[in-house]
Amino acid sequence: MNNTITIRQLPPNQWSTYKAIRLEALQESPLAFGGAYHDEKDFTEARWREWIANVWFAYDGEQLVGMIGFLREPDNVAQVVSFWVHPAHRGKGAGRALMAHVQALARTAGVKKLYLFVTTTQKARSEEHTSELQSHLNLVCRLLLEKK
């Protein structure tokens, strides 16, 4: 691992890469998502090609380690969806890089409110990590709202 996290979007013809990481995430953290593995495993290629347009991927070197989705809504609102980092890479900067990327997308798009919904069953790897992540996300949201 070279500790250089890059964020990139994949073209629609790489839909199978997105499908693989999404299904892995659904199996590893099933309560963290609105969808379920047993439903999404049978989605069509067309659906995966459509969804990939709203997802960015974190790479550590050439290794895919996480993803985040950004969905625009009316009235300068957006949602963070499908935010997941592989367990072996948590706490190493991929989540921060993904969120920073979405923050930049939101600013560029003129978003005034950015929502990240979590379930009450989601757990961080430690209390310290929970506090650190919440502080970072609060900062992201404050910065977005200050940029009018």
N, C-alpha and C positions, 0 to 999 in steps of 0.2 A: 504494500500500500504506500502510495507516495504522498498522501495527505494534501493533494491538490484537488479540491472539489470544483467541478465545473457544472454549470447548469445549461442544458440544451433541450430543444424541442426535437422530436423525431418526426420525419415525414410520414404521411399515411401508409406508405408501402412497408413501414417497419411496425405495423400494427401488432404483429405477433410478439414483438418485444414488450410492448405495452401490456398486452394480454397476459403474458407470463408474469410480469411483476405485479400486476393488479391481482391476479389469482393467488399469487404467493402472499400478498398482503392480506387478502381476504381470509386465507387459511391461518396465517400467523396471528392476526388481530381481528377476528371476525366481528367483535362488538364495536369496533372503531369506525365501521362503515355503514352506510345506509343500504348497501347491496349485500348479497350473500353469494358465496362461492357456488353453491348448487344451482343458482339462477344464472350467474354470469358466465360460467364455464361453457355454456351452450350458445352464447351470443354469436351473432353472425359476424363475418369479416366486415361487412358494411358498418355495423354498429361500432366496432373497434376503430375503424378508420375515421368515423365521425367523432368519437370521443377523444381521440389522440390530439385533435386540434386544440384542446383546452388544457393539455397536460405538459408539464416540464419535468425533466428528469435530472437527477443528481448523479454524477459520475465521479468516482475516485480513480483517477487515471482513466482506464478504459472499462472499469467495473461499474455497472449500474447498481447504485446503492439506495436510491429513493426516488420519490415522485411527489408532485403537488399539482393540483388543478386550480384553475382560476376561471370562474364563471361570472360574466357580466350580467347585470340585471338593469332594468330601467332606473332612472333617477340617480345616476352616479353611484350605484351600489354594486358590490361584487361579493362573491363568496369564495373562500378557500375550501377546496374539496380534495378528497383523495390524498391527504397529507400523510405520508408514510416513509419511514426510513428503516432499512433492514436492521434487525436487532444487533448484529455484529458491528454496525457502523453508527449506532446511536451515541450521542455525546461527543462526536468527533467533528462536528461542524456542518454536516450535510443538511440537517434540519434548518439551521440558521441560514445557510446559503440558499436553500429553497425559499424560505420565508422572505429573505431580502430580495430575491428575484421577483416574487409576487408583489412585494411592496413597490418595487420600481415599476412593474407593469401597471399597478393601480395608479400610481402618481401620473405616469404618462397618459393613461386613459382618462384622467380627471375624476377618478373614483373618490368620493367623500366618505363612504362607509364601507369597510371591509369586514366581513363576518367570517369567523371560524367557529363552527359548532363542534362540540365534543360531547361524547357520551359520559355519563357518570361512572361507567365501568372502566374507562381508560385510565391507565396508571403509568406514571413515569417510572424510571428505573430507581429513583431515590427522591426523598423529600427535597434535597438540595437541587436536583435537576428540575423538579416541578417548579420550585421558586424561581430558578434561573430562567426557565422557559417562559413562565408567566410574565416575568419582568421584561424579557425580550419582546414578547407578543404585545404587551401593553405599550412599550415604546414604539413598536411598529404602528399600532393603531393611533397613538397620539401624533406621531409624525405625519401620518396620512391626513388626519383631521386638521393639522396645523397648515398644511399646504393647500390653501384655497385659491 
